[in-house]
Amino acid sequence: MKVFRMDELDAERAANEGAYLQFLRERNMSAGLYALGAGELDTQNPHREDELYVIVSGRGAITVGEETTTVGRGSVVYVPAGVPHRFHHISEDLRVLVVFAPPEG
């Protein structure tokens, strides 16, 4: 078993001065914490892996392909591999748990 605390992961991510911190990598999946500040631009490109986003905190919107929806704490969004997607209109700092399957990269 592995156990992680979001506050500790966010502190480690901030200390490394990055928006994304991968904290788990296994044979069939990987997980990380993604952070975007209010008003910040999300510049990510489509990934080769399926993704699951779980909004831990914050508020904003996400566009996946041609669909757009608002997200906030507790929202869960599935993004199929290769589909363009982007968070936007971030009104409160976002902290997002990201799960890739298979592992990213």
Secondary structure, 3 states (H helix, E strand, C coil): CCCCCHHHHHHHHHHCCCCEEEEEECCCCEEEEEEECCCCCCCCCCCCCEEEEEEEEEEEEEEECCEEEEEECCCEEEECCCCCEEEEEEEEEEEEEEEEECCCC
